[in-house]
Amino acid sequence: MQQEQNNKPQMNKKRGVAILGSTGSIGTQALEVIQSYPELFDLQVITAGNNADLLIEQARKFNPNMVVIVDETQYSKVKEALWNEDIHVYCGAEALSQVVQSTDVDVVLTALVGYAGLKPTIAAIEAKKDIALANKETLVVAGKLITELAKTNGVNIYPVDSEHSAIFQCLPGEFMNPIEKIYLTASGGPFRGFSTDQLRSVTKAQALKHPNWSMGAKITIDSATMMNKGLEVIEAKWLFNLTAEQIDVVVHPQSIVHSLVQFEDGSMKAQMGLPDMKLPIQYALTFPYRLKTDFPRFNFTDYSVLNFETPDLKTFKNLALAFEALAKDGNIPCALNAANEIAVQAFLDERIGFLDIARINEHVMNGVAHISTPSLDDYIATDMEARRIANELILS
């Protein structure tokens, strides 16, 4: 007989949450999730890079214990706006690593963009806080260091990216069954099917129009170049302890099947649903529980056909570069990530063309000295060197 189930987590206390990057796409949606379950979550920290106005608005609405504005020139503005609120206001990049160590924080949602997420994530793990990871670059840059540090400190890392969340959701009950392979699905972005000649003339405005997802500018460009999928390949290696040969990518333009796991008997599990980042955010914050939601439901009759295609690695070279970086390992993924951050920003600033992104990434990746077992200092030095080379290429 089926027993009545309580669909809300049985917690001894509210779960204290810190959101690093609360003004971005993931951060704002995470706040919506927290707002839906005030009895389960206690918002402790929100942070922003330079969007002071939205940070102030969020602080007044959600009343966290602490806020951080990384841009120190805007500290006075935030401080004065929240003067009458019972909220501690801090500024600067170092403050990110300090606030996550608060004893009132249980889980840290890292929704920062790029390399900036590395240091505060390390600080949170060292403070034994569980991580809801939306900042894939942390594992791309220093996957070995991060996973070993998490194991040492007994910290769980819950993936927030829809693809990695899908893999994660397929694994409960399969502890004794080794993964044979995983398939990360990719929408193909706005330029699926384009030739190299067609890509030469695409504009920033075209690249920022993703067909299925609403995301920040950097990740949207990464999706258009397929680098986002490449970074996810590297992230998947560390999240699920896989080899490069166990990871494959398929283009799935409808974005309904979010990823698949194949087991040694040949059976496959897939997680499906309409594109909505609030679901993986919520699952990461409440695991192992699934909470009842009013999110729109997938209807098979609305999607009579689901397509799957092999990615074009020659035209969209960034995905091939990511697999190459994964094979080289060491500090090379770190170099690739740094180059890509510089190149994408240059494209957004309309200083280079779309195809120049992959060209710069490849040049930098091959120009940085390989370190097979890098330390944190090596990662930091590699990041700086890769950015220097990338900037020189843009200026040349």
BELCOR-V881933 format. One record per backbone hydrogen bond with DSSP energy under -0.5 kcal/mol. CO is the residue of the C=O (numbers start at 1). NH is the residue of the N-H. E is the energy in kcal/mol with one decimal. If there is no record, write none. Layout:
# BELCOR-V881933
CO NH E
CO NH E
This chain:
# BELCOR-V881933
5 7 -0.7
9 11 -1.2
14 16 -0.7
15 42 -2.3
16 106 -2.6
16 107 -2.2
17 44 -2.9
17 45 -1.5
18 20 -0.6
18 109 -3.2
19 21 -0.8
19 22 -0.6
19 47 -1.2
20 111 -2.4
21 24 -1.0
21 27 -0.6
24 28 -2.7
25 29 -1.6
26 30 -2.4
27 31 -1.9
28 32 -1.3
29 33 -1.9
30 34 -2.5
31 35 -2.4
32 36 -1.3
33 37 -0.7
34 37 -1.0
35 38 -0.6
37 40 -2.0
37 41 -1.5
40 15 -2.9
41 43 -0.5
42 17 -2.1
42 44 -0.5
44 66 -2.6
45 19 -2.9
46 68 -1.6
47 22 -2.3
47 23 -0.7
48 70 -2.8
49 71 -2.4
50 52 -2.1
51 55 -2.0
52 56 -2.6
53 57 -2.2
54 58 -2.8
55 59 -2.5
56 60 -2.3
57 61 -1.7
58 62 -3.1
59 63 -2.0
65 88 -2.7
66 46 -1.6
67 90 -2.5
68 48 -2.3
68 70 -0.6
69 92 -1.5
70 72 -0.9
71 74 -1.9
72 75 -1.3
74 78 -2.1
75 79 -3.1
76 80 -2.7
77 81 -1.9
78 82 -1.7
80 83 -1.2
82 85 -1.5
85 87 -1.9
88 67 -2.5
90 69 -2.2
92 95 -0.6
92 96 -0.6
93 96 -1.0
93 97 -0.7
94 97 -0.5
94 98 -1.0
95 99 -2.6
96 100 -1.1
98 101 -1.3
99 102 -1.6
102 105 -1.6
106 130 -1.8
107 18 -2.1
107 109 -0.6
108 110 -0.8
108 132 -2.5
109 20 -2.8
109 111 -1.0
110 134 -1.8
110 135 -0.7
112 114 -0.5
113 116 -0.7
114 117 -1.9
115 118 -2.2
116 120 -0.6
117 121 -1.5
118 122 -2.3
119 123 -2.4
120 124 -2.2
121 125 -2.4
122 126 -2.6
123 127 -1.3
124 129 -2.5
125 128 -2.0
130 108 -2.7
131 133 -0.8
131 158 -3.6
132 110 -2.0
132 134 -0.8
133 160 -2.5
133 161 -0.8
134 136 -1.2
135 138 -1.6
136 139 -0.9
136 140 -1.8
137 141 -3.0
138 142 -1.9
139 143 -1.1
142 146 -2.7
143 147 -2.5
144 148 -2.1
145 149 -2.2
146 150 -2.4
147 151 -2.0
148 152 -2.4
149 153 -1.9
150 154 -0.5
150 155 -2.7
151 154 -0.9
156 131 -2.8
156 158 -0.6
157 159 -0.6
158 133 -2.4
161 165 -2.9
162 166 -1.8
163 167 -1.9
164 168 -2.6
165 169 -2.6
166 170 -1.1
167 170 -0.8
168 171 -1.1
168 172 -0.6
171 174 -2.5
174 177 -1.9
176 178 -0.7
178 264 -0.9
181 262 -3.4
182 184 -0.5
182 248 -2.1
183 185 -0.5
183 260 -2.3
184 250 -2.1
186 252 -3.8
188 191 -0.5
189 192 -1.0
191 194 -2.5
195 199 -1.9
196 200 -1.1
198 201 -0.8
199 202 -1.0
203 207 -2.2
204 208 -1.7
206 209 -1.4
208 210 -1.1
213 215 -0.6
216 220 -1.8
217 221 -2.2
218 222 -2.3
219 223 -2.0
220 224 -1.8
221 225 -2.0
222 226 -0.8
222 227 -1.0
222 228 -1.8
225 318 -0.5
226 230 -1.6
227 231 -3.1
228 232 -1.8
229 233 -1.9
230 234 -1.8
231 235 -2.5
232 236 -2.6
233 237 -1.4
234 238 -1.1
235 239 -2.4
236 240 -2.3
237 241 -0.6
237 242 -1.7
243 246 -1.3
244 247 -1.5
246 182 -2.7
248 184 -2.9
249 311 -0.5
250 186 -2.2
250 252 -0.5
251 309 -2.5
252 255 -1.8
256 258 -0.8
256 273 -1.7
258 185 -0.7
259 271 -1.6
260 183 -2.5
261 269 -2.6
262 180 -2.4
262 181 -2.0
263 266 -2.2
267 263 -2.7
269 261 -2.8
271 258 -2.6
271 259 -0.6
274 276 -0.5
276 279 -1.2
276 280 -0.6
277 281 -1.9
278 282 -2.6
279 283 -2.5
280 284 -2.1
281 285 -1.8
282 286 -1.5
283 287 -1.5
286 289 -2.4
289 291 -0.5
299 302 -1.6
299 303 -0.5
300 303 -1.4
309 251 -3.0
311 313 -1.1
312 316 -2.4
315 317 -1.0
316 319 -1.1
316 320 -0.6
317 321 -2.4
318 322 -2.0
319 323 -1.8
320 324 -2.1
321 325 -2.7
322 326 -2.4
323 327 -1.9
324 328 -2.1
325 329 -2.7
329 332 -1.8
331 335 -1.9
332 336 -2.5
333 337 -2.4
334 338 -2.2
335 339 -2.5
336 340 -2.3
337 341 -2.3
338 342 -1.9
339 343 -2.7
340 344 -3.0
341 345 -1.7
342 346 -2.1
343 347 -2.1
344 348 -2.6
345 349 -2.0
346 351 -3.1
346 352 -0.7
347 350 -1.5
353 356 -0.6
353 357 -0.6
354 357 -1.2
355 359 -1.5
356 360 -2.7
357 361 -2.3
358 362 -2.5
359 363 -2.1
360 364 -2.6
361 365 -2.5
362 366 -1.9
363 367 -0.8
364 367 -0.8
364 368 -1.2
371 331 -1.2
371 374 -0.6
375 379 -2.2
376 380 -2.4
377 381 -2.5
378 382 -2.8
379 383 -2.6
380 384 -2.0
381 385 -2.5
382 386 -2.8
383 387 -2.0
384 388 -2.0
385 389 -2.4
386 390 -2.4
387 391 -2.5
388 392 -2.1
389 393 -2.1
390 394 -1.9
391 395 -1.9
392 396 -1.4
